[in-house]
Amino acid sequence: MGKVFLWIAAVMLVIFTMKTQFLTSKTWAPFKEGCVAGGTATEEQCSCLADYVHKQFSDNEVEQIMAGTITEPAMQSKVASIIRVGSRECKTP
């Protein structure tokens, strides 16, 4: 029975390491910092918006949003809609 718990602990450690090292977003912090730098929202609101946006878009898409390189009208409309809804939801904690 002790070996089972040891194996479970080892697997959980590997999962934790993989998640923290390889599955974290590289655009979350820059997105939040850009939001805070805008000066119209609190840090909590910007964290909420960053979480919301990262649930809707991949890191590559968020990178394109921040760079302003999205040229497709349908995608621009989707981004504007997601940001609008996310901002509204994050306005009041």
N, C-alpha and C positions, 0 to 999 in steps of 0.2 A: 504494500500500500504506500509506503514511503517513496518508492521509486516512481510511482504514478504522479505524486505531487511534485517530485523533482523534475520530471519530464514536462509537466504542465507549466512549472515555473520557467523552465528553459525556453519553452515555446513562447510563452508570454513575453519574455525578455527579448527574444528575436523579433517578435511582432512589434513591440514598442520601439526597438532600435530602427527597424525598417521604416516605421511610420514617421518617426521624428527626423530621420536623416534623408529619406528619399521621397516621401509623399507629402511634404509640406509645400505650400504655395510660395513661389518666389515673387509674386506680385501683390500679395496681401498687404504687406507693410508699406511699400511705396504708394499703393492706392490709398491707404488710410492716411499716410503723411500728406499726400496731395489734397485730400479732403479737408484735413485739419488746417493746412496752409491756406485754403480758400477763405477761412475765417468766418464762415456762416454756420458752422456746426460744432458741437462739442466732440471731445474724443470718443465718448460713449456712442454718440450718434454715428460718427465716422466708422467706428468698429462694427457697428450694426450694419451699416451700408456696405462695408467691405465684405462682411460675411454673406450678405444677401446677394451681392453681385457675383461673388465667387461660387455661390450655389448655382447660379444661372449660366455662367460662362466659364470656359476653360482658362488656364493661365495664359495661353497664347492669345486668346480673344481679349482678355483683360489688358494684356500688353499692347495690343493693337488699339484698344479703346483709349488707353493712356497716351499713346503716341499720336492718336488722331489719324490713323491710316486706314480707317474703314471707309470705303468708297461706295459700297453697294447700298442703294437706298433702302432696301428691305431690312438689312442689318442695322443701318443707322436708326431706322424707325424702332426696331426691336430694342436697341441699346437705350434710346431715349425713353421708351416706355418702361423698361426695367429700372432705370435710374429714377424715374419719376415715382413709380410705385414703391421702390425701396426707400426713397427719401421720405415719402409719406408715412410708411410703416415705421421708420426709424426716428421720426420726429418726436414722438412721445414714447419714452421707454416703458 
